[in-house]
Amino acid sequence: MERQGGRLGDISVYGQESNPTTWRLRKMNLAIRGIEGNLGPSHADTFRNDLHPDLKADFILANPPFNVSERKGEILREDARWKHGVPPVGNANFAGVQHFIESCRGTVPWDE
């Protein structure tokens, strides 16, 4: 970022993590680098408890829950994020991709 002429204060970092240990490590990682971040007040599952439901980001960097089968998809059948089709109950891949699309500012090529 410095190489591009930016400053740490020029960015906002938002995130979420379902694993409590990983959530604490991510908070620590941001803190030791002096980066302000909003990772929510505690760990939480993005599908069942989206801590940033109105977030529209310019960039998304993610470690998606690919091939996770315990998503409890049956309780999320009517979720507003599924504009491109309801994800299969037993696999989080399609749900993760749609969550990223819904969290992006602007449009994606197939929406134009």
The first five atom37 places (N, CA, C, CB, O) and aatype in JSON, in Angstrom:
{
  "aatype": [12, 6, 1, 5, 7, 7, 1, 10, 7, 3, 9, 15, 19, 18, 7, 5, 6, 15, 2, 14, 16, 16, 17, 1, 10, 1, 11, 12, 2, 10, 0, 9, 1, 7, 9, 6, 7, 2, 10, 7, 14, 15, 8, 0, 3, 16, 13, 1, 2, 3, 10, 8, 14, 3, 10, 11, 0, 3, 13, 9, 10, 0, 2, 14, 14, 13, 2, 19, 15, 6, 1, 11, 7, 6, 9, 10, 1, 6, 3, 0, 1, 17, 11, 8, 7, 19, 14, 14, 19, 7, 2, 0, 2, 13, 0, 7, 19, 5, 8, 13, 9, 6, 15, 4, 1, 7, 16, 19, 14, 17, 3, 6],
  "atom_mask": [
    [1, 1, 1, 1, 1],
    [1, 1, 1, 1, 1],
    [1, 1, 1, 1, 1],
    [1, 1, 1, 1, 1],
    [1, 1, 1, 0, 1],
    [1, 1, 1, 0, 1],
    [1, 1, 1, 1, 1],
    [1, 1, 1, 1, 1],
    [1, 1, 1, 0, 1],
    [1, 1, 1, 1, 1],
    [1, 1, 1, 1, 1],
    [1, 1, 1, 1, 1],
    [1, 1, 1, 1, 1],
    [1, 1, 1, 1, 1],
    [1, 1, 1, 0, 1],
    [1, 1, 1, 1, 1],
    [1, 1, 1, 1, 1],
    [1, 1, 1, 1, 1],
    [1, 1, 1, 1, 1],
    [1, 1, 1, 1, 1],
    [1, 1, 1, 1, 1],
    [1, 1, 1, 1, 1],
    [1, 1, 1, 1, 1],
    [1, 1, 1, 1, 1],
    [1, 1, 1, 1, 1],
    [1, 1, 1, 1, 1],
    [1, 1, 1, 1, 1],
    [1, 1, 1, 1, 1],
    [1, 1, 1, 1, 1],
    [1, 1, 1, 1, 1],
    [1, 1, 1, 1, 1],
    [1, 1, 1, 1, 1],
    [1, 1, 1, 1, 1],
    [1, 1, 1, 0, 1],
    [1, 1, 1, 1, 1],
    [1, 1, 1, 1, 1],
    [1, 1, 1, 0, 1],
    [1, 1, 1, 1, 1],
    [1, 1, 1, 1, 1],
    [1, 1, 1, 0, 1],
    [1, 1, 1, 1, 1],
    [1, 1, 1, 1, 1],
    [1, 1, 1, 1, 1],
    [1, 1, 1, 1, 1],
    [1, 1, 1, 1, 1],
    [1, 1, 1, 1, 1],
    [1, 1, 1, 1, 1],
    [1, 1, 1, 1, 1],
    [1, 1, 1, 1, 1],
    [1, 1, 1, 1, 1],
    [1, 1, 1, 1, 1],
    [1, 1, 1, 1, 1],
    [1, 1, 1, 1, 1],
    [1, 1, 1, 1, 1],
    [1, 1, 1, 1, 1],
    [1, 1, 1, 1, 1],
    [1, 1, 1, 1, 1],
    [1, 1, 1, 1, 1],
    [1, 1, 1, 1, 1],
    [1, 1, 1, 1, 1],
    [1, 1, 1, 1, 1],
    [1, 1, 1, 1, 1],
    [1, 1, 1, 1, 1],
    [1, 1, 1, 1, 1],
    [1, 1, 1, 1, 1],
    [1, 1, 1, 1, 1],
    [1, 1, 1, 1, 1],
    [1, 1, 1, 1, 1],
    [1, 1, 1, 1, 1],
    [1, 1, 1, 1, 1],
    [1, 1, 1, 1, 1],
    [1, 1, 1, 1, 1],
    [1, 1, 1, 0, 1],
    [1, 1, 1, 1, 1],
    [1, 1, 1, 1, 1],
    [1, 1, 1, 1, 1],
    [1, 1, 1, 1, 1],
    [1, 1, 1, 1, 1],
    [1, 1, 1, 1, 1],
    [1, 1, 1, 1, 1],
    [1, 1, 1, 1, 1],
    [1, 1, 1, 1, 1],
    [1, 1, 1, 1, 1],
    [1, 1, 1, 1, 1],
    [1, 1, 1, 0, 1],
    [1, 1, 1, 1, 1],
    [1, 1, 1, 1, 1],
    [1, 1, 1, 1, 1],
    [1, 1, 1, 1, 1],
    [1, 1, 1, 0, 1],
    [1, 1, 1, 1, 1],
    [1, 1, 1, 1, 1],
    [1, 1, 1, 1, 1],
    [1, 1, 1, 1, 1],
    [1, 1, 1, 1, 1],
    [1, 1, 1, 0, 1],
    [1, 1, 1, 1, 1],
    [1, 1, 1, 1, 1],
    [1, 1, 1, 1, 1],
    [1, 1, 1, 1, 1],
    [1, 1, 1, 1, 1],
    [1, 1, 1, 1, 1],
    [1, 1, 1, 1, 1],
    [1, 1, 1, 1, 1],
    [1, 1, 1, 1, 1],
    [1, 1, 1, 0, 1],
    [1, 1, 1, 1, 1],
    [1, 1, 1, 1, 1],
    [1, 1, 1, 1, 1],
    [1, 1, 1, 1, 1],
    [1, 1, 1, 1, 1],
    [1, 1, 1, 1, 1]
  ],
  "atom_positions": [
    [[0.81, -1.17, 0.0], [0.0, 0.0, 0.0], [0.87, 1.26, 0.0], [-0.93, -0.02, 1.19], [0.59, 2.21, -0.73]],
    [[1.91, 1.26, 0.81], [2.81, 2.42, 0.85], [3.45, 2.65, -0.51], [3.89, 2.23, 1.92], [3.63, 3.79, -0.93]],
    [[3.79, 1.55, -1.21], [4.41, 1.67, -2.52], [3.49, 2.38, -3.51], [4.78, 0.28, -3.05], [3.96, 3.04, -4.44]],
    [[2.18, 2.26, -3.31], [1.21, 2.89, -4.19], [0.83, 4.3, -3.72], [-0.03, 2.03, -4.29], [-0.04, 4.94, -4.32]],
    [[1.47, 4.78, -2.66], [1.2, 6.12, -2.17], [0.05, 6.2, -1.18], [0.0, 0.0, 0.0], [-0.4, 7.29, -0.85]],
    [[-0.41, 5.08, -0.71], [-1.52, 5.06, 0.25], [-1.04, 5.02, 1.68], [0.0, 0.0, 0.0], [0.15, 4.81, 1.94]],
    [[-1.96, 5.24, 2.58], [-1.66, 5.18, 4.01], [-2.62, 4.19, 4.66], [-1.76, 6.59, 4.67], [-3.7, 3.93, 4.13]],
    [[-2.23, 3.64, 5.8], [-3.08, 2.69, 6.5], [-4.45, 3.29, 6.82], [-2.41, 2.23, 7.78], [-5.45, 2.58, 6.77]],
    [[-4.49, 4.56, 7.14], [-5.76, 5.21, 7.45], [-6.68, 5.38, 6.27], [0.0, 0.0, 0.0], [-7.84, 5.78, 6.43]],
    [[-6.19, 5.08, 5.05], [-7.0, 5.23, 3.85], [-7.9, 4.02, 3.58], [-6.1, 5.46, 2.66], [-8.73, 4.06, 2.67]],
    [[-7.74, 2.96, 4.36], [-8.53, 1.77, 4.11], [-9.38, 1.41, 5.34], [-7.62, 0.59, 3.73], [-9.05, 1.77, 6.47]],
    [[-10.44, 0.71, 5.07], [-11.27, 0.15, 6.14], [-11.29, -1.35, 5.96], [-12.72, 0.75, 6.12], [-11.5, -1.85, 4.85]],
    [[-11.06, -2.06, 7.04], [-11.04, -3.52, 6.99], [-12.23, -4.05, 7.78], [-9.69, -4.09, 7.56], [-12.4, -3.74, 8.96]],
    [[-13.05, -4.84, 7.11], [-14.19, -5.5, 7.74], [-14.02, -6.99, 7.55], [-15.55, -5.0, 7.14], [-13.49, -7.44, 6.54]],
    [[-14.47, -7.75, 8.52], [-14.34, -9.18, 8.38], [-15.21, -9.91, 9.36], [0.0, 0.0, 0.0], [-15.88, -9.33, 10.22]],
    [[-15.19, -11.21, 9.21], [-15.98, -12.07, 10.08], [-15.33, -13.45, 10.08], [-17.47, -12.15, 9.62], [-14.77, -13.89, 9.07]],
    [[-15.42, -14.12, 11.2], [-14.84, -15.45, 11.35], [-15.7, -16.26, 12.29], [-13.37, -15.37, 11.88], [-16.12, -15.77, 13.34]],
    [[-15.97, -17.5, 11.91], [-16.82, -18.34, 12.75], [-16.03, -19.06, 13.84], [-17.55, -19.36, 11.89], [-16.58, -19.4, 14.89]],
    [[-14.75, -19.3, 13.61], [-13.93, -20.01, 14.57], [-13.39, -19.02, 15.61], [-12.76, -20.76, 13.87], [-12.72, -18.06, 15.23]],
    [[-13.67, -19.22, 16.91], [-13.26, -18.24, 17.92], [-11.75, -18.03, 18.01], [-13.78, -18.66, 19.25], [-11.3, -16.91, 18.23]],
    [[-10.97, -19.08, 17.85], [-9.52, -18.95, 17.92], [-9.0, -18.15, 16.73], [-8.84, -20.33, 17.97], [-8.16, -17.27, 16.89]],
    [[-9.49, -18.46, 15.54], [-9.07, -17.73, 14.34], [-9.51, -16.28, 14.41], [-9.64, -18.4, 13.08], [-8.77, -15.4, 13.97]],
    [[-10.69, -16.02, 14.95], [-11.18, -14.65, 15.1], [-10.21, -13.83, 15.97], [-12.6, -14.64, 15.72], [-9.87, -12.7, 15.63]],
    [[-9.78, -14.42, 17.09], [-8.83, -13.72, 17.98], [-7.48, -13.5, 17.28], [-8.62, -14.53, 19.29], [-6.88, -12.43, 17.42]],
    [[-7.02, -14.49, 16.53], [-5.75, -14.33, 15.81], [-5.84, -13.24, 14.75], [-5.35, -15.66, 15.15], [-4.89, -12.48, 14.56]],
    [[-6.97, -13.14, 14.07], [-7.14, -12.08, 13.06], [-7.15, -10.71, 13.71], [-8.44, -12.3, 12.26], [-6.55, -9.77, 13.18]],
    [[-7.83, -10.58, 14.84], [-7.83, -9.3, 15.56], [-6.42, -8.92, 15.98], [-8.77, -9.37, 16.79], [-6.01, -7.77, 15.85]],
    [[-5.67, -9.89, 16.5], [-4.3, -9.65, 16.92], [-3.43, -9.26, 15.72], [-3.72, -10.89, 17.62], [-2.61, -8.34, 15.82]],
    [[-3.58, -9.93, 14.61], [-2.81, -9.66, 13.41], [-3.01, -8.21, 12.95], [-3.21, -10.64, 12.28], [-2.05, -7.53, 12.61]],
    [[-4.26, -7.75, 12.94], [-4.52, -6.36, 12.57], [-3.89, -5.39, 13.58], [-6.04, -6.1, 12.47], [-3.27, -4.4, 13.2]],
    [[-4.04, -5.7, 14.86], [-3.53, -4.81, 15.91], [-2.01, -4.64, 15.85], [-3.92, -5.34, 17.28], [-1.52, -3.52, 15.96]],
    [[-1.28, -5.72, 15.68], [0.19, -5.6, 15.67], [0.7, -4.87, 14.44], [0.82, -6.98, 15.74], [1.83, -4.4, 14.42]],
    [[-0.12, -4.77, 13.41], [0.25, -4.02, 12.21], [-0.31, -2.59, 12.22], [-0.24, -4.75, 10.97], [-0.08, -1.82, 11.29]],
    [[-1.04, -2.26, 13.29], [-1.59, -0.91, 13.4], [-2.73, -0.65, 12.44], [0.0, 0.0, 0.0], [-2.94, 0.5, 12.03]],
    [[-3.47, -1.67, 12.06], [-4.57, -1.53, 11.12], [-5.89, -1.59, 11.89], [-4.52, -2.63, 10.01], [-6.15, -2.55, 12.62]],
    [[-6.71, -0.57, 11.7], [-8.04, -0.57, 12.3], [-8.9, -1.56, 11.53], [-8.68, 0.87, 12.29], [-8.85, -1.62, 10.3]],
    [[-9.68, -2.33, 12.25], [-10.55, -3.29, 11.58], [-11.8, -3.56, 12.38], [0.0, 0.0, 0.0], [-11.81, -3.47, 13.61]],
    [[-12.86, -3.9, 11.68], [-14.12, -4.26, 12.31], [-14.38, -5.72, 12.0], [-15.29, -3.35, 11.82], [-14.86, -6.06, 10.92]],
    [[-14.06, -6.59, 12.95], [-14.29, -8.02, 12.79], [-15.5, -8.48, 13.6], [-13.04, -8.81, 13.2], [-15.71, -9.67, 13.82]],
    [[-16.27, -7.5, 14.05], [-17.44, -7.82, 14.87], [-17.06, -7.96, 16.32], [0.0, 0.0, 0.0], [-15.88, -8.08, 16.65]],
    [[-18.07, -7.95, 17.21], [-17.81, -8.04, 18.64], [-17.38, -9.43, 19.09], [-19.03, -7.63, 19.4], [-16.82, -9.58, 20.17]],
    [[-17.64, -10.43, 18.27], [-17.23, -11.8, 18.59], [-17.26, -12.62, 17.32], [-18.16, -12.43, 19.68], [-17.67, -12.13, 16.26]],
    [[-16.83, -13.85, 17.42], [-16.87, -14.74, 16.26], [-18.33, -15.0, 15.9], [-16.11, -16.07, 16.54], [-19.2, -15.0, 16.77]],
    [[-18.61, -15.24, 14.61], [-19.99, -15.49, 14.17], [-19.98, -16.12, 12.79], [-20.82, -14.19, 14.16], [-19.08, -15.87, 11.99]],
    [[-20.97, -16.94, 12.53], [-21.15, -17.61, 11.24], [-21.75, -16.62, 10.24], [-22.06, -18.87, 11.4], [-22.83, -16.07, 10.49]],
    [[-21.08, -16.39, 9.13], [-21.53, -15.43, 8.13], [-22.9, -15.77, 7.57], [-20.52, -15.34, 7.01], [-23.69, -14.87, 7.28]],
    [[-23.19, -17.04, 7.4], [-24.47, -17.43, 6.8], [-25.64, -17.21, 7.76], [-24.43, -18.88, 6.37], [-26.7, -16.75, 7.34]],
    [[-25.45, -17.53, 9.02], [-26.55, -17.43, 9.97], [-26.57, -16.12, 10.76], [-26.49, -18.56, 10.93], [-27.6, -15.75, 11.32]],
    [[-25.43, -15.42, 10.81], [-25.35, -14.18, 11.57], [-24.37, -13.24, 10.89], [-24.92, -14.45, 13.04], [-23.25, -13.03, 11.37]],
    [[-24.78, -12.67, 9.78], [-23.93, -11.76, 9.02], [-23.76, -10.47, 9.83], [-24.54, -11.46, 7.61], [-24.72, -9.72, 10.02]],
    [[-22.54, -10.21, 10.3], [-22.27, -9.04, 11.13], [-22.17, -7.74, 10.34], [-20.99, -9.25, 11.9], [-22.17, -6.66, 10.92]],
    [[-22.09, -7.85, 9.02], [-21.98, -6.67, 8.16], [-22.98, -6.78, 7.0], [-20.52, -6.52, 7.61], [-22.58, -6.76, 5.84]],
    [[-24.27, -6.89, 7.3], [-25.25, -7.16, 6.24], [-25.38, -6.05, 5.21], [-26.59, -7.4, 6.85], [-25.78, -6.31, 4.07]],
    [[-25.07, -4.82, 5.57], [-25.2, -3.7, 4.63], [-23.88, -3.29, 4.0], [-25.79, -2.52, 5.34], [-23.83, -2.31, 3.26]],
    [[-22.81, -4.03, 4.27], [-21.49, -3.7, 3.75], [-21.45, -3.87, 2.23], [-20.42, -4.58, 4.41], [-21.9, -4.88, 1.69]],
    [[-20.91, -2.86, 1.56], [-20.63, -2.93, 0.12], [-19.17, -2.56, -0.05], [-21.59, -1.96, -0.72], [-18.79, -1.39, 0.09]],
    [[-18.34, -3.54, -0.34], [-16.88, -3.37, -0.36], [-16.36, -3.16, -1.78], [-16.2, -4.57, 0.26], [-16.96, -3.62, -2.75]],
    [[-15.25, -2.46, -1.87], [-14.57, -2.28, -3.15], [-13.78, -3.54, -3.52], [-13.64, -1.06, -3.1], [-13.69, -3.91, -4.69]],
    [[-13.22, -4.19, -2.51], [-12.43, -5.4, -2.72], [-12.8, -6.42, -1.65], [-10.91, -5.09, -2.68], [-13.12, -6.06, -0.51]],
    [[-12.75, -7.68, -2.02], [-13.02, -8.75, -1.06], [-11.88, -9.75, -1.12], [-14.38, -9.44, -1.34], [-11.54, -10.26, -2.19]],
    [[-11.31, -10.02, 0.02], [-10.29, -11.05, 0.18], [-10.88, -12.04, 1.15], [-8.9, -10.47, 0.68], [-11.23, -11.68, 2.27]],
    [[-11.01, -13.29, 0.73], [-11.73, -14.25, 1.57], [-11.09, -15.62, 1.57], [-13.15, -14.36, 1.11], [-10.41, -16.04, 0.63]],
    [[-11.33, -16.3, 2.65], [-11.02, -17.71, 2.77], [-12.39, -18.38, 2.91], [-10.03, -18.03, 4.0], [-12.83, -18.67, 4.01]],
    [[-13.04, -18.63, 1.77], [-14.43, -19.09, 1.81], [-14.58, -20.49, 2.4], [-15.02, -19.07, 0.43], [-13.64, -21.28, 2.4]],
    [[-15.77, -20.77, 2.9], [-16.03, -22.07, 3.52], [-16.31, -23.14, 2.47], [-17.22, -21.96, 4.5], [-17.32, -23.84, 2.56]],
    [[-15.43, -23.27, 1.49], [-15.67, -24.24, 0.43], [-15.68, -25.66, 0.96], [-14.61, -24.11, -0.66], [-14.89, -26.03, 1.83]],
    [[-16.58, -26.43, 0.42], [-16.76, -27.85, 0.74], [-17.15, -28.1, 2.19], [-15.5, -28.61, 0.44], [-16.94, -29.19, 2.72]],
    [[-17.74, -27.08, 2.82], [-18.28, -27.25, 4.16], [-19.71, -27.75, 4.01], [-18.23, -25.92, 5.0], [-20.5, -27.15, 3.27]],
    [[-20.04, -28.82, 4.68], [-21.37, -29.39, 4.49], [-22.32, -29.09, 5.64], [-21.27, -30.86, 4.31], [-23.52, -29.33, 5.5]],
    [[-21.84, -28.6, 6.76], [-22.72, -28.36, 7.9], [-23.27, -26.94, 7.91], [-21.98, -28.63, 9.19], [-23.4, -26.34, 8.98]],
    [[-23.59, -26.4, 6.77], [-24.03, -25.02, 6.62], [-25.44, -24.79, 7.16], [-23.98, -24.61, 5.18], [-25.83, -23.64, 7.36]],
    [[-26.21, -25.82, 7.41], [-27.6, -25.69, 7.86], [-28.41, -24.92, 6.82], [-27.67, -24.98, 9.24], [-29.21, -24.05, 7.17]],
    [[-28.19, -25.24, 5.56], [-28.84, -24.54, 4.47], [-30.34, -24.54, 4.51], [0.0, 0.0, 0.0], [-30.97, -23.65, 3.94]],
    [[-30.94, -25.52, 5.15], [-32.4, -25.57, 5.19], [-33.0, -24.38, 5.94], [-32.86, -26.86, 5.83], [-34.15, -24.02, 5.68]],
    [[-32.26, -23.76, 6.85], [-32.81, -22.61, 7.57], [-32.57, -21.3, 6.82], [-32.19, -22.53, 8.96], [-33.05, -20.25, 7.26]],
    [[-31.86, -21.34, 5.71], [-31.54, -20.14, 4.96], [-32.18, -20.13, 3.57], [-30.05, -20.0, 4.82], [-31.71, -19.4, 2.69]],
    [[-33.21, -20.9, 3.36], [-33.8, -21.03, 2.02], [-34.29, -19.7, 1.47], [-34.95, -22.01, 2.06], [-34.26, -19.51, 0.25]],
    [[-34.74, -18.79, 2.31], [-35.32, -17.51, 1.86], [-34.35, -16.34, 2.0], [-36.58, -17.21, 2.63], [-34.79, -15.19, 1.96]],
    [[-33.07, -16.59, 2.15], [-32.1, -15.53, 2.35], [-32.04, -14.61, 1.12], [-30.71, -16.13, 2.63], [-32.02, -15.08, -0.02]],
    [[-32.02, -13.31, 1.37], [-32.01, -12.31, 0.29], [-30.73, -12.35, -0.55], [-32.19, -10.93, 0.86], [-30.71, -11.8, -1.65]],
    [[-29.67, -12.98, -0.05], [-28.41, -13.02, -0.81], [-28.48, -13.96, -2.0], [-27.27, -13.45, 0.09], [-27.63, -13.88, -2.88]],
    [[-29.45, -14.84, -2.05], [-29.49, -15.87, -3.1], [-30.2, -15.36, -4.34], [-30.18, -17.13, -2.58], [-31.2, -15.94, -4.76]],
    [[-29.69, -14.32, -4.93], [-30.29, -13.74, -6.14], [-29.98, -14.55, -7.4], [-29.81, -12.31, -6.33], [-30.64, -14.39, -8.42]],
    [[-28.99, -15.4, -7.31], [-28.59, -16.2, -8.47], [-28.96, -17.67, -8.28], [-27.09, -16.07, -8.71], [-28.42, -18.54, -8.96]],
    [[-29.87, -17.94, -7.38], [-30.32, -19.3, -7.12], [-30.02, -19.74, -5.7], [0.0, 0.0, 0.0], [-29.02, -19.34, -5.11]],
    [[-30.9, -20.56, -5.16], [-30.73, -21.06, -3.79], [-29.63, -22.11, -3.78], [-32.06, -21.65, -3.25], [-29.69, -23.07, -4.53]],
    [[-28.62, -21.93, -2.92], [-27.52, -22.9, -2.84], [-28.01, -24.26, -2.33], [-26.41, -22.36, -1.92], [-28.99, -24.33, -1.59]],
    [[-27.33, -25.32, -2.73], [-27.68, -26.64, -2.2], [-27.49, -26.67, -0.69], [-26.83, -27.74, -2.88], [-26.57, -26.03, -0.17]],
    [[-28.33, -27.39, 0.0], [-28.29, -27.46, 1.45], [-26.97, -28.02, 1.97], [-29.44, -28.3, 1.97], [-26.45, -27.52, 2.97]],
    [[-26.42, -29.03, 1.33], [-25.25, -29.72, 1.86], [-23.91, -29.21, 1.41], [0.0, 0.0, 0.0], [-22.91, -29.9, 1.63]],
    [[-23.82, -28.02, 0.78], [-22.54, -27.54, 0.32], [-22.52, -26.01, 0.33], [-22.23, -28.07, -1.09], [-23.41, -25.38, -0.24]],
    [[-21.53, -25.42, 0.96], [-21.47, -23.97, 1.13], [-20.79, -23.24, -0.03], [-20.74, -23.65, 2.39], [-20.72, -22.01, -0.01]],
    [[-20.3, -23.94, -1.04], [-19.55, -23.28, -2.12], [-20.35, -22.16, -2.78], [-19.15, -24.31, -3.17], [-19.91, -21.01, -2.81]],
    [[-21.52, -22.49, -3.3], [-22.34, -21.52, -4.02], [-22.83, -20.42, -3.09], [-23.53, -22.21, -4.69], [-22.95, -19.27, -3.5]],
    [[-23.12, -20.76, -1.85], [-23.55, -19.76, -0.87], [-22.42, -18.75, -0.62], [-23.97, -20.45, 0.46], [-22.68, -17.55, -0.56]],
    [[-21.2, -19.22, -0.47], [-20.07, -18.33, -0.24], [-19.86, -17.36, -1.39], [0.0, 0.0, 0.0], [-19.67, -16.17, -1.17]],
    [[-19.9, -17.87, -2.61], [-19.7, -17.01, -3.78], [-20.81, -15.95, -3.85], [-19.68, -17.85, -5.08], [-20.53, -14.79, -4.14]],
    [[-22.05, -16.35, -3.6], [-23.14, -15.38, -3.65], [-23.03, -14.34, -2.53], [-24.49, -16.09, -3.57], [-23.38, -13.18, -2.73]],
    [[-22.56, -14.75, -1.37], [-22.36, -13.79, -0.29], [-21.32, -12.74, -0.72], [-21.9, -14.51, 1.02], [-21.51, -11.55, -0.45]],
    [[-20.25, -13.16, -1.37], [-19.23, -12.22, -1.83], [-19.81, -11.25, -2.86], [-18.02, -12.98, -2.43], [-19.55, -10.05, -2.8]],
    [[-20.6, -11.77, -3.79], [-21.22, -10.92, -4.82], [-22.1, -9.87, -4.17], [-22.04, -11.77, -5.82], [-22.05, -8.7, -4.54]],
    [[-22.91, -10.29, -3.21], [-23.81, -9.35, -2.53], [-23.07, -8.33, -1.7], [-24.78, -10.12, -1.64], [-23.61, -7.26, -1.4]],
    [[-21.84, -8.63, -1.31], [-21.06, -7.71, -0.48], [-20.21, -6.75, -1.3], [-20.17, -8.5, 0.45], [-19.53, -5.89, -0.73]],
    [[-20.24, -6.87, -2.61], [-19.44, -5.99, -3.49], [-20.19, -4.71, -3.82], [-19.07, -6.73, -4.78], [-21.4, -4.72, -4.05]],
    [[-19.45, -3.63, -3.85], [-19.99, -2.36, -4.32], [-20.02, -2.42, -5.85], [-19.13, -1.12, -3.8], [-19.14, -3.03, -6.46]],
    [[-21.0, -1.81, -6.44], [-21.07, -1.79, -7.9], [-21.73, -3.05, -8.43], [0.0, 0.0, 0.0], [-22.51, -3.7, -7.74]],
    [[-21.41, -3.37, -9.67], [-22.06, -4.5, -10.33], [-21.03, -5.55, -10.69], [-22.81, -4.03, -11.58], [-19.82, -5.3, -10.72]],
    [[-21.53, -6.71, -10.96], [-20.71, -7.8, -11.48], [-21.09, -7.97, -12.94], [-20.91, -9.14, -10.66], [-22.23, -7.65, -13.3]],
    [[-20.2, -8.46, -13.8], [-20.45, -8.5, -15.24], [-21.78, -9.15, -15.64], [-19.35, -9.23, -15.9], [-22.42, -8.69, -16.58]],
    [[-22.21, -10.18, -14.96], [-23.42, -10.86, -15.38], [-24.69, -10.16, -14.94], [-23.43, -12.25, -14.85], [-25.78, -10.59, -15.31]],
    [[-24.57, -9.07, -14.17], [-25.74, -8.28, -13.78], [-25.98, -7.1, -14.73], [-25.58, -7.76, -12.36], [-27.02, -6.45, -14.64]],
    [[-25.05, -6.83, -15.61], [-25.17, -5.66, -16.49], [-26.04, -5.95, -17.69], [-23.81, -5.19, -16.96], [-26.25, -5.08, -18.53]]
  ]
}
